[in-house]
């Protein structure tokens, strides 16, 4: 898989470096993670890679289009390596989990603006908000109070 990452880097005229390969691997294995998590994942494999190096790599990979930076309202920026399509995200209001949602209509930009104001639209960004299955299944204060009262 490292050779795939090397080819991706070369295709966008970026040098192949250990930090870049490590960041790409971390994002492949852990989509939608924040910067601190990427740093921890990279440093677990390569302890000598600095925090600044990871920040620089994330910026370079994002600028080159190999990584996508997302930031749903009220959350820290997250990174993912799924690029090149117009997918969206669903975010749990309780725990912050994020999952990909494929484009609803099928081709970019997925949605047609009611008034494009003269813009040539090539992408639509939609964030769905809700409660993930794990949080929905977990105990809530209402459930624990009602179950205690029925004992």
N, C-alpha and C positions, 0 to 999 in steps of 0.2 A: 504494500500500500504506500510505502514511502516513495516509490518510484512514481506513483500517480501524483503525489504532492509535488515532487520535484518537477514533473512535467507541467503541472499547473503554474508553479512559480515561474518557470522558464517561459511559458506561454504569455505571461504578462510582464516579461523582462525584469523579473526580480531575481536576485541572487538566491541560490539555495543555501540556507543557513540552518544550523541546528535549532535555534529558537523559532524560526518560521515553520519548520517541519513539526516541532513540538506543539506549537499553537494550533496548526491545522489538525493534528491528530487529536488534541484535546477537544476541539470543537466538533470533530466528526463523532467522537464518542460521547460527548456531553453537549448537545445543542441547547441553546437559550441560556447560557451561563453568563454571569457578570464578570467583570474584569478581575476581581479578587479571586474568584473561583478558577479562572483561566490561569492566573499566576500560581495558585496552589497546585493545580494539575501539572503545569509545566515544571515547576520546581520539585515536585515529587519525583520526576524522572531525571531532571537536570538541575541539581541544587545550585549551580553556579550562575544560572541565568538570572539577571537582575529584574527587579520590578519594572524599571524604566525600559529595559529591552522588550518586555512583554507588551507594555503600552505602545512602544514604537512599532512592534510587529503588528499589533491589532490595527493601528492606524494605517500602516502600509498595505496590509491585506484588504482592509475596507476600501481604501482609495483605489486599489487595483481591481476591486470587484470580486475578490475571492471569498470575502466574508461580508456578511450583512450585519449592520448594527441596528438593533431595534430598541425602542424605549417606550413601552406603553405608559400612558399617563400615570404619574405618581410612583413609578418604579425606577430602579437603576437601569442604566443601559445594559443590554444583553447582546450577545454575539451568536451567530449561527453560520454554518458553512453551506447551508442550502441557499443557493443563489441561482439566478438565471430563469426563475419562474416567478409568477406573480401570486405567491401564496400569502395567506393571512395567518392570524394567530388567535387563539382563545386563551384567556388568562383567568386563573382562579382568583376571585376576590378575597378568599380566605388565606390560602398558603402561598399564592403567587406563582404556582406552576403554570408553565406555558407550553402549548402544543401547537403544531402546525395545522392549518386548515387549508385544503386545496381551494383554488379559485372556484367560486360558485357557478359561474356562467361557462367557463371553459377556456376562454382566450383573453389575453390581456387587452384592455385593462380591467376586465371583470365587470366593471360598473360604468355606466354612461352618466356623465355629469348632466344635471338638468340645464346648466349654463356653464360652458367651458371657458367663458370670458376670453376667447381667442387662443387659449393654450392648446398645444398639441399634447394631449394626455397619453402617457405611455405606461402608467402604473396607477393602481388604486391601492390604498392601504386601509385595511379594515381590521379592527381589533374587536373581537367578541369577548364579553365579560360574563362570568358566571361562577359557579361553584364546581370544583372538580369532583369526580366520583368518590375519592377517598375522604374529602372534607364533608361531602353530602352524607356519607355513610357513618361518619364519626358521631360521637355523642355531642349533643348541644345542651346548653343550660335548660332549654325548654323540655327536651326529652328526658333529662335526668330528673327534673322536678316532677314531671308527670309520671314517670315510672316509679319514683319513690312514693308518690301519693297513692299509687294503685296497689302497693304491697300490702 
